C-alpha cells in the first residue's frame, strides 16, 4: 500500500496484506511475485503455520528502525511473503515513511515490522495514511506482536494528522481480515488482480479519531 503511483506500482507487485509474517502481506503489507505491492499487505493470521513458536521471555519493544536494521527487515520480508520485497523497495519505503517504519524487538532481535506512510499530499482526498506493510517472523506470530505493530502504525498516522488509514489485504487472508476488522477497518471495495500473483485484494479503511 504505497501512496500514489509508486505505491500502486509496488502494491501490484506484492502480496496480500494479511499475513503476519507475511499485510499487512502475502503478508500485505503481504506478498508479491517479486516486489511487493504498494498496498498494505498484512501477514496477520497470527499463526505459526506449523512452525515452532518461540516463547517470548523478554519484553517486546516497538520503536522506529535504526541504522542498518533494514537488513533484518529484509530478512523477515524474504520469509514472510510469497513475493518478498526487494531491499531497494524496502529502502524506498523507509524514506517515504519518514520515521513510520517501526520494528518489534525482542532481546535485541528484530522479529517484525510495520510501514505506516503519511503522504504530504493525498491523492484520495483528505489526509489518508496507509499501513503499507506489516510482517512478523513466523516463530513469533500468534503472540500479539502483529497487533502491537498495527496499533503503533495507526498511532503514527494519527500523530501526523491523518484523518483515516487504509490498507489492502488479500481476499483469501481470513486471519488478516479478522485482525483489521477488530481494529475497526471496514471493507471499502474489492480490487481485481491487485497483487502480482493475480490475486484480488480488499481495500479496507478506518477513521482515525
Secondary structure, 3 states (H helix, E strand, C coil): CCCHHHHHHHHHCCCCCCECCCCCCCCECCCCCCCCECCCEEECCCCCCCCCCCCCCCCEEEEECCCCCHHHHHHHHHHHCCCCCCHHHHHHHHHHHCCCEEEEEECCEEEEEEEEEECCCCCCCCCEEEEEEEEECHHHCCCCHHHHHHHHHHHHHHHCCCCEEEEEEECCCHHHHHHHHHCCCEEEEEECCCCCCCCCEEEEEEECC
